């Protein structure tokens, strides 16, 4: 919805990934995403992390 896309939520996503210091079970760190948006977000976060650690 944030991007103007409305799809059925399929995956509970950590807004700030646990590997990046996000809280695992805090409601404020959870959101529901469709599979496409979740996969896109996760891939982007992994690339950012690899660039910062590489």
C-alpha positions in Angstrom: 0.0 0.0 0.0 2.9 2.3 0.7 3.9 2.1 -2.9 0.4 2.3 -4.3 0.2 -1.5 -4.8 -2.5 -3.4 -3.2 -2.1 -7.2 -3.0 -3.0 -9.8 -0.5 -0.4 -10.0 2.3 1.4 -13.4 2.5 4.5 -12.9 4.6 5.2 -11.3 7.9 8.3 -9.2 7.3 10.8 -7.6 9.7 10.9 -3.9 8.8 14.4 -3.7 10.1 16.1 -7.1 9.5 17.3 -9.0 12.6 20.8 -9.2 11.0 20.7 -5.4 11.0 19.6 -5.1 14.7 15.9 -5.3 14.3 13.8 -6.7 17.1 12.6 -10.3 16.3 9.1 -10.2 17.9 8.4 -6.5 18.3 5.0 -5.6 16.7 6.5 -2.3 15.7 9.1 -4.1 13.6 6.7 -6.3 11.7 4.7 -5.7 8.6 2.7 -7.9 6.1 4.0 -7.9 2.5 3.1 -9.8 -0.6 5.7 -12.3 -1.7 6.9 -10.1 -4.6 7.5 -7.0 -2.4 9.1 -9.2 0.4 11.5 -10.8 -2.1 12.4 -7.4 -3.6 13.0 -5.8 -0.2 15.0 -8.7 1.1 17.3 -8.7 -2.0 17.9 -5.0 -1.7 18.8 -5.3 2.0 21.2 -8.1 1.4 22.9 -6.1 -1.4 23.2 -3.1 0.9 24.6 -5.3 3.7 27.2 -6.9 1.3 28.4 -3.5 0.1 28.8 -2.3 3.7 30.7 -5.4 4.8 32.7 -5.9 1.6 
